[in-house]
Amino acid sequence: MTEPFAVQGCALLAIATGKRAQTLRELKDHLETVDLECIYHHFWGDMLRPSFDEPEFANDFASWARHGLHDHKLAERLGVIDPTEFDSLEDLRQEVVEVIEERLDEGEMVPWSRSDQQFHFLRSQIVVFDIGIRVRKPSRLTDVIPKMYAGSIFYHFIDARRRTDYNLDDFRAWLWGFGDEYRELIDRIAAIDPYFSTLAGLRIRLSSLFKDYFAGRKG
């Protein structure tokens, strides 16, 4: 029998590493050696930070290239990197390094930032807490997902990909426990790219997806 879906919440704690970069070359050099949790933080950490504005770029490297180095071309190249397309954080790291190396090879001058606009490498530590909600039937998620906190959406739909086999989110991993019964629903969830969105937007999309799917089953 499949275990109930246990709704969890989470928060990301940013921890300073002491490493910082003022030039693009320094950024590349540090990227090659920093803990992979730094890569994770600078690609995903913004999603759980309170913000009143829509960020121009989804990752911190692209944002610094634009506002710290004033390198629009590099910012655009880094900004289109989607971490969900890589099998591991190490592969993602190598992609960022290669993009930066390519940019460095294009000119003799190494872009640099002012001393008060240096890039500070941070790493993430996730804190998980039990919300206390247990879901036994998949159809019940239709009511539960719209009420989930942002931290729950992040934990189950994004961070789960580091914890589950085959890089699945928790919703798909749990639904597979029922065999092929919910294969169509699993495929629909898989079609959602979580990166270029907000947690509120992901909650709306998941809520609509589950609602439409189970409304169709009743019909």
Secondary structure as UniProt FT lines:
FT   STRAND          5..21
FT   HELIX           24..31
FT   TURN            32..33
FT   HELIX           36..44
FT   HELIX           45..48
FT   HELIX           60..67
FT   HELIX           72..79
FT   HELIX           83..85
FT   HELIX           89..105
FT   HELIX           115..117
FT   STRAND          119..135
FT   HELIX           138..140
FT   HELIX           141..144
FT   HELIX           145..147
FT   HELIX           150..153
FT   HELIX           154..158
FT   HELIX           159..162
FT   HELIX           165..167
FT   HELIX           170..175
FT   HELIX           176..178
FT   TURN            179..182
FT   HELIX           183..190
FT   HELIX           199..218
//
